[in-house]
Amino acid sequence: MAQSNKTFLICNCEKSMALDGKAIGKALDIGELPVHSYLCRSEIDKFEAALTGDAPLCVGCTQESPLFAEIAAEAGRDVAAFFNIREMAGWTKAAKPPVAKTAALMAAAALDVTP
């Protein structure tokens, strides 16, 4: 889904964390986000499909960023930003999904930064 012309892809890392795509999308006012479980493996086609769009990609996985960057480069695209949901928000002992933290990470990733 896009915010500030960005497309976000989020993954719960093999269901190792609870992510609420509807609540996160609502917090960012972008509509419900699909939550992937195996984006870097069996759902890689979802990443490849996102590469066919025009919007810059923001991917919620830093661990597999080399893989995503390589696939994007092969398609002649770049990934605008990677953000770390897992260690920064997702792996928590809290009873509820980390909606606010995840939305904040995504909003930061969507910022256009000029060096």
N, C-alpha and C positions, 0 to 999 in steps of 0.2 A: 504494500500500500504506500501511497506517496504523501509526504509532508514536505512543504517547501520544495516541491518537484523531485523528491527523493522516493525511492522504492526500498522498503524495509523487508528483510527476510530474517525471521527469528526461529530459533531451534531450541528444544528443551534437552538437547544432548542425550539422546537415547532414553528419554523420559526420566532423566536423573534430577529434574527440577520441575516445579509446577509453574507454568506460564499461562496466564489468562489472556488470550489474544483479543477477546471482546473488551475486557476492562482496559487493557493497554491501549487499544485503538481508541476507546472512548476518552481516555486521559489525554491523548494526543490529538483528538478530534479528527481522526483519519479513518474511522470505521474499523470493523473487526479485522484483525490480522490472523492469517493462518499460522498455526504453530506447528512447525515441522519437528520430527523426532530424529530423523537420520539424514539431514540436509547434506552432509558431507559424504554420504554413502548411497544408500538405496533411493534417496530422494534428490540426488544430484541433478536430475532432470528439471526439478523446480528452479534450481539456481540457473541452469542453462536457459530455461525459458525466460527468466527475468532479464537475462543478458540481451534478449532480442528487443527489449523495450528501449526507449530513449532516455528514461529517467536514470539519474545516477543511483547506484546501488549502495545501500548500507546494510552490512551483514552482521548479525549478532553472534559472531563466533570468531574469537581471535586464535584459538588453538589450531584451527584448520585454515587459517588465512593464507598460508602458502599454497594450498591446494586450490582454494577459490581464486586467488590471484593468477595462478597458472592457467586455469580454465578460462578466466576472463581475458587474459592476454592472448590466448589461442583464438578467441572470438573477436579480437581487436577492440576489447573494452577494458576499462579499469573499474575497480571497486572504489567508490568514493570514500568509504570509511568502514572500518571494522570496529565493533564495540563488544566489550566483554560482559555479556549477561551472566555467564556461569559463575565466575569468581567474584564479580562485583555486586551481584544481586541474587542470582538464582539459587546458589547453594546456601540455603539458610535453614535454620531450625524453626522459623516462624510458621505458624499454622496456615497463614494465608499466602497466596502467591505475591511476589514482590512487585506489585503493579507500579507504585510511585518510583521506585529505584530504577526499574526497567525503562519506564517512560522517560525519566531524566537522562539515562544513558543514551536512549534513542534520540532525544531532542538535541543533546550535545553532538551526537554523530551527524545530525542533519545540518549543523551550522556550516555555512560557507566561510571558510577561513582562507584568507589570502596571506601567503608568506611574505 
